Amino acid sequence: MNTTLVMGPVLFNWTPEDWRDFHFRMADEADVDVVCVGEVVCSKRAPFFEPYMADVIERLLAADKQVILSTLALIMNKREMKSVRDTAAIDEDNIIVEANDVSAVALLGGRPHAVGPFVNVYNEGTLAYLARNGARSVCLPVELGMDALGALAKDSPAELEVMVFGRLPLAISARCYHARAHGLHKDGCQYVCIEDADGMEVETLDGEPFLAINGVQTLSHAYTDLSAAVPDLLDLGIRRLRLSPHASVDMVAVSETYRAVIDGKTAPDEASERLSALAGDATFCNGYINNQTGYTFS
């Protein structure tokens, strides 16, 4: 079976031009099969990207990439619900909608769709229900270990996907941490999250790196790197691997590195060294998949 490499949605607030150019580069240069577009974290950001959305989708389709339209992970008002309904109603060739909230799952019932990592899928019953509802692929929650992944992968009725690179999305809230950190209210946030293209780093009271904040979202401080686990994931039958975009990392080079591991052209330990060089000062983690504390790396 072929392995599908997925570029996940941009979780951060980038300038519209940077957002557009990133996706153009994914179309023209990246060795990925699927590219996710759409605002997942904060609906207030979406209008800035809308003028470029059609051009981005057209460029990706012209490059033979499958396009996934990712929906919001947290819906809090009628305007956001309408946005999800409008996205769920899209029915075009080579475009599929990804549900990141159970309301989107309901709206997409009976039609082929994807399920993102923000929907809690922890057991075979949930996975079976989602597949019956029309899910063709399910990106599993980031905190699952290899044993849990193996149990879900056994006789799975849908293609399973695992996030293998990038800061891990851990939680999402109605409160905007970014605004609060700058002494602002959520409704008057001034879009300060744009100052942190890969998230705002958070330390403990002892000054130790802890988490990263992206508007209303909490992420891991460390970047996950599961290149060493790719052979085991493939052995389990998991054939979809997701990369999460970051502004400070050459994501084309990241995609090439993971493709080389998938194809057996690069050893996992060599891939880890290459990714470490690409990510500069970033630290890495792979604790969850090894059934250890999430921030650890081994």
Secondary structure, DSSP 8 states (H G I E B T S, - for coil): ---EEEE----S---HHHHHHHHHHHHHT---SEEEES--S-TTTHHHHHHHHHHHHHHHHHTT-EEEEE--S---SHHHHHHHHHHHT---TTEEEEE-SHHHHHHTTTS-EEE-TTS---SHHHHHHHHHHTEEEEE--TT--HHHHHHHHTT-SSEEEEEEEEEEEEEE-SS-HHHHHTT--GGG-TTGGGG-TT-EEEE-TTS-EEEEEETTEEEEEEEEE-GGGHHHHHHHT--EEEE---TTS-HHHHHHHHHHHHTTSS-HHHHHHHHHHHTTT--EE-TGGGTS-TT---
